[in-house]
């Protein structure tokens, strides 16, 4: 069992703390950290949203649906689109060109940046997907940062349930769409890809351009090994 408390340290201050209650009527019990996604996919956001706009929606930004909560100090910049249901905390930046597709819960101080797309996902306080990112069916811990172009892939080519390796065992998560679980303070380099079902415990670092899958323990450093070849053309 992978307990959510081993991944996320700032749960009490989350904009919607009910999401992390172990037992919640009508939703999956939180036995494993990925059970958070089962709740999101079962419509948790739509049930718990309390629609209100307390932040700033710039002219030229688009809000689709009335089931959106935007906290104080948060900004949806011109050219961004937010689809409900969505719960967005305080001092969040939804930057120009961002696409929030719905069923998201975004914690205080988070960033969704230019050309980043987010759907059915959770951002803990301070998590950032700032440049050209895809975040599908994923949970980002506090202060996680995705480098430019990083993608959290969420669906296998054959559409079957996502299975992930935990230690010596391969576990069927029971989820068809499962991107990544990223513990607090994980850093992913530019153009890295997490394959469906990737789980990083806190403080992991993924180097640029790496393609990863499976479960990694806390403070892991994950690199792509490659050889650089320089060819020198000699003209006669």
Order of alpha helices (4+ residues) and beta strands (2+ residues): alpha-alpha-beta-beta-beta-beta-beta-beta-beta-beta-beta-beta-beta-beta-beta-beta-beta-beta-beta-beta-beta-beta-beta-beta-beta-beta-beta-beta-beta-beta
